[in-house]
Amino acid sequence: MSEAVIVLLSLSYSLILGIIVAQVILTAPVVFKVLDNENASKFLRVIFPRFYLLLFLICLIASLISYLWFSRIDLWFALNASFFAFIGFIIIPLTNAARDRDWSKTFKFFHNLSVINTVIIFSIAVVQLIRIS
């Protein structure tokens, strides 16, 4: 396997980590400090679908690279990361609807699911970067 292919897969997982870190450490905490609740909500409703869609697309690229040049376990990791990013994307309207209707338990469930999805994607990226380096 060529070094360029390893670099491509490493770059994919590094991008995933960078996007998640930027969102969790930079964007989300600052939004609530700078914007009022209504504007913070509007901003987050625009950014989170793009966040999960971008993660999903990068995970699909990692899946393709893994399928073509790596082992089944690498493909399994990449497909699982893709799955969790897709689920994160799909539950955004449900999370927003629960918030709009003031269904706090439902909102909390979907929000926690979103957080867990992000942690799983982050963990897969870390594991894969360690495995392939």
C-alpha positions in Angstrom: 0.0 0.0 0.0 1.3 3.4 -0.9 2.2 6.1 1.5 -0.2 8.5 -0.3 -3.2 6.3 0.5 -2.2 6.1 4.2 -1.9 9.9 4.2 -5.3 10.3 2.6 -7.0 8.2 5.2 -5.1 9.9 8.0 -6.1 13.2 6.6 -9.8 12.2 6.5 -9.7 11.2 10.2 -7.7 14.3 11.1 -10.3 16.5 9.4 -13.0 14.7 11.4 -11.2 15.3 14.6 -10.5 19.0 13.7 -14.2 19.6 12.8 -15.4 18.1 16.1 -12.9 19.9 18.2 -13.7 23.2 16.6 -17.4 22.7 17.1 -17.2 21.5 20.7 -14.5 23.8 22.0 -14.8 26.9 19.8 -18.3 27.3 18.3 -20.9 25.8 20.7 -19.6 27.4 24.0 -19.0 30.8 22.4 -22.4 31.0 20.8 -24.3 31.1 24.1 -21.9 33.7 25.5 -22.1 36.1 22.6 -25.7 35.6 21.3 -29.0 35.7 23.1 -31.0 32.4 23.3 -33.1 33.1 20.2 -30.2 34.0 18.0 -28.1 31.2 19.4 -30.8 28.8 18.5 -31.1 30.2 15.0 -27.3 29.9 14.5 -27.1 26.3 15.9 -30.0 25.2 13.7 -28.0 26.3 10.7 -24.6 25.1 11.8 -25.4 21.6 13.1 -26.9 20.1 9.9 -23.8 21.3 8.1 -21.6 19.9 10.8 -23.1 16.4 10.6 -23.3 16.5 6.8 -19.7 17.4 6.5 -18.7 14.7 9.0 -20.9 12.2 7.0 -19.2 13.1 3.7 -15.7 12.8 5.1 -16.6 9.5 6.7 -17.9 8.3 3.3 -14.5 9.2 1.8 -12.8 7.3 4.6 -15.1 4.4 3.8 -14.2 4.4 0.1 -10.5 4.6 0.9 -10.8 1.8 3.4 -12.8 -0.3 1.0 -10.3 0.1 -1.8 -7.0 -0.2 0.1 -7.4 -1.3 3.7 -8.7 -4.2 5.6 -12.3 -5.1 6.5 -11.9 -3.8 10.1 -10.9 -0.4 8.7 -13.9 -0.4 6.4 -16.1 -1.4 9.4 -14.8 1.5 11.5 -15.4 4.0 8.6 -18.9 2.7 7.9 -19.8 2.9 11.5 -18.5 6.5 11.7 -20.6 7.2 8.6 -23.7 5.7 10.2 -23.4 7.7 13.3 -22.8 11.0 11.4 -25.9 10.2 9.3 -28.0 9.5 12.4 -26.7 12.8 13.8 -27.9 14.5 10.7 -31.3 12.8 10.6 -32.2 13.5 14.2 -31.7 17.3 13.9 -35.3 18.0 12.8 -36.6 15.8 15.6 -34.4 17.6 18.2 -35.6 21.0 16.9 -39.2 19.9 16.9 -38.9 18.7 20.5 -37.3 22.0 21.5 -40.0 24.0 19.7 -42.8 22.1 21.4 -41.1 22.3 24.8 -40.9 18.5 25.1 -37.9 18.6 27.5 -37.5 14.8 27.9 -37.6 14.2 24.2 -35.3 17.1 23.5 -32.8 15.8 26.1 -33.0 12.3 24.6 -32.2 13.5 21.1 -29.6 16.0 22.3 -27.8 13.3 24.3 -28.0 11.0 21.3 -26.3 13.7 19.2 -23.6 14.1 21.8 -23.0 10.3 22.0 -22.9 10.1 18.2 -20.2 12.8 18.1 -18.2 11.0 20.9 -18.4 7.8 18.9 -17.3 9.4 15.7 -14.4 11.2 17.5 -13.4 7.9 19.2 -13.4 6.0 15.9 -11.2 8.7 14.3 -8.7 8.5 17.2 -8.6 4.7 17.1 -8.1 4.7 13.3 -5.4 7.3 13.4 -3.5 5.2 15.9 -4.1 2.0 14.0 -2.9 3.3 10.6 0.1 5.3 11.8 
